[in-house]
Amino acid sequence: MSLDTIRARIAEAERDAGRPEGSVRLVAVSKKQPNERVAVVLEEGHRCFGENRVQEAAGKWPEFRERFDGIDLHLVGPLQTNKARQVFGLFQAIHSVDRPKLAKTLARLAQEEGHCPELFIQVNTGEEEQKAGILPGDADAFIEECRALDLPVQGLMCIPPVEEEASLHFALLAKIAERNGLSGLSMGMSGDFEKAISFGATHVRVGSAIFGERTG
C-alpha cells in the first residue's frame, strides 16, 4: 500500500468523523525497516516517523537528517531511564512515558537541557501484565504527577490487546484524556487507524501498511 493511499484513507476518516482535514498526524513507524524503504517515504515528502528503539534510531536518523530537512521523530516504544538523555538529542516526541521513575528522569533532564520532547503517557488500557503503561485507575494521579514536574504532557497513548475490540480501548483512552484536559491521543495502527480517528485520535502510528512487512 502506498503513502498516498494511507493519506487518502486518513482524510476520508477525518471527513466521516466530522473533523477538520489535517487534524490527524500520520506517524510512519519505520522500526526495523531497511533504510532504502525509509528513504523512499522521505523522498515522497513525509517527515513524521516513529521508532521503537533508541539504539536503532541513533544509527539511522542522524544521516537522514543531513539529507532531509524538517524530520519529526517520535519514540513509540519503551524507554529505559538510562537511554533518556540520548532521546533529548534525537526525538521530538515520546509516546511511552509509563512510570514515575521515568517521569522524574525526564524532568531532571529537561531542566539540564533547557527543552523537552513532547510527551504522551502510555496507558495500559487492557491491563495486560506483559505490556507497559500506567493502569487506567492510576492514570489521573500519574498525569497530575507529571504536570507537577512541569513536563509537557500533550496526551495519552495506548496499544489495545490484539484479541479485543479496539474501539473499547480507544473510547477509554479518549475519556481519560478528556477529563484531564489533554488534547493528544496517540492510538490506532495499520489495522485500525480509521476506527481510532472516529474516537478522536490525533496521532496514528502506521508501519507495515506504508513500508510493507518488516524485514527483521
N, C-alpha and C positions, 0 to 999 in steps of 0.2 A: 504494500500500500504506500502511496506517496505522501509527502508532506502536505501537498496541496489538497489531497483528499481529506486528511485529518483536519486541516484548517477549515475546509468547507463544512465538515460534519460538526465542528465546534460552533461555527457561525449559525448553522441550522438549529442546533440545540439551544443556542442563546435566543434565537427568534422564538422557538417553541416555548421557551420559559418566560418570554416577555422581558428579556434582559437586553441591555444595550449591546450592540456588536462591539467586540473588543474588550468586554468585561472579564473574559476568562483568559488566563495566561497559560500558554502551552509550554510545559517543561519537557523537553525532549530528553528522555533518560538514555544516556549514552554509555552506561556502565557495561564493561566487557565487550564493547563494540570495537571493531577494528578502526584505526584512525582514518582509513580511506572512506569508510561509510560516514563517519562524523564530518569529514571534510566536505563531502557532497552536500550534506544538510547545511553546513556553514555557507557554502557557495550559493545555495538557494536563498540565502538571506536570513536564515533563522539564527537567533543569538542566545536564546534561553535554554540552558541544558541542565540536566540533573546527573549527579554521580553518587554512587553508593559508598565508595571508599576513598578516604583522603589520599592514601598512597597512590592509588591508580590515577586519581585526578592530578596529583602533583607531577606524575610522569607524562601526562598528556596535554594539559591545558596551557602551561607557560609558552610552549611552542606555538600552539594555535593562536594565543593572544598576540604573538609577534606578527602573525599573518592577517588576523581579522580584528577589527575594532568592535567595541561595544559588547563583548561577551558577558553574559549574566549567568553565573554558575551557582547552582543550588545543590547543597548536600541533602540527599533524600534518604540516606542510610544512617545506621547508628554511629554515634560519635563517642570515641573513648576520650576521657578527660586529658590524657597525655598527648592527644593529637589536636587539642583545641587551638593552641597557638598557631599551628600551621594553617588552620582553617581561615584565620583572620586575613591572611595574605592571599588567599586563593578563592574563597567563596563569597558571594554577595548575600546568600541566604542559607539558613539551616532549618530543615523541616523536622528535625528529630530531637528536639530538646525534651528529655523524658525523665529527668530525676534532679533532685535538689543539688547534689554534688556538682553536676554538670552546669547547672544554672549559676552556682556560686563561682565556678571557674570562669565561665563566660563573662560574668560581671567584673571579676578582677582583671581579666584581660582587656575588656572594653575600657576600663579606667586607664590601664597602661598604654593601650594603643591609641586611645582617643577616638575610636569608632567601633562599631559592632555590626556584623551582618544582621539582616532582618531575621527574626526568629519565629518559628512555628512550634507549638508544643504538640508533641505526639501523644495522642490518646488511644489507649488500648481498648477500643470500643467493644471488642469481643471478649475481653478479659481472658485472653489466651496466655497460658503460663510461659510458652516459649517465645512470646512476642514482646518487644519493648513497648514502652509507653506508660503514661500515667493512667491509672484506673479511672473510669468515669466519675466515681464517687469522690475521688481525690482531686479532680481537675480544677474546681473552683479555687480551692485553697492553694494549689500549685501556681495557678495563674496570678493570684494575689501575691504570692511569694516572689515570683519573677518580676512583677511590677514594683514591688518594694525594693528590689535590687536595681531598679532603673533600667531593666532590659527592654529592648524594643520588640515586644511581642506583637506580631502582626496578626496571628491567627492560630488555627489548630490544624493538625494533620491526622489522618487515620488510614489504616490498611485493613479493610474488613476481612473476616475469616472467609476462606475460599468457598466453604460449603454452606455459607449462609447468604440470605438475601441482602445484597449490598445496600439497598435503599434504607433499611432499618438503621444501618450504621451511619449512613450519610445524614439521615434525619436527626439522629442522636448528636452527632458532631455539630450540626448546624444549631441545635437547641442550646448546647453548652456554650458555643461561641456567642450566640445572641444574648444570653443572659449575662455574659461577661463583657459585652460591648466590643467584641472582636469582629472585624470585617473579613479577615482572611480565612479561607477554607481550602486546604490542600487535600483534595480527595478525588478519586477516580483515576483509573489506569486504562490500558488499551481495551479491555473488555467491557468497561462500564462507565467511561467518562461522560457519555451523554446523560446517563442517569444521574451522575454526580452533579452535572451542570443544572439539572432540573431542581436539585436540592440546594443550589447556591454556591457550588464550587467556584473559587476564584483562580485556582491553580490546578490543572490536571497533569498527571505525570504519565506520559505515553512513551513507551520504548519500542517494543517489538513491532507495533503497527506502523512505525516510521522506518525503523532500521532493518527490520527482518529479525529472525531469531538470533539470539546471542551465540557467539562462537565458543565461549568457554564458561 
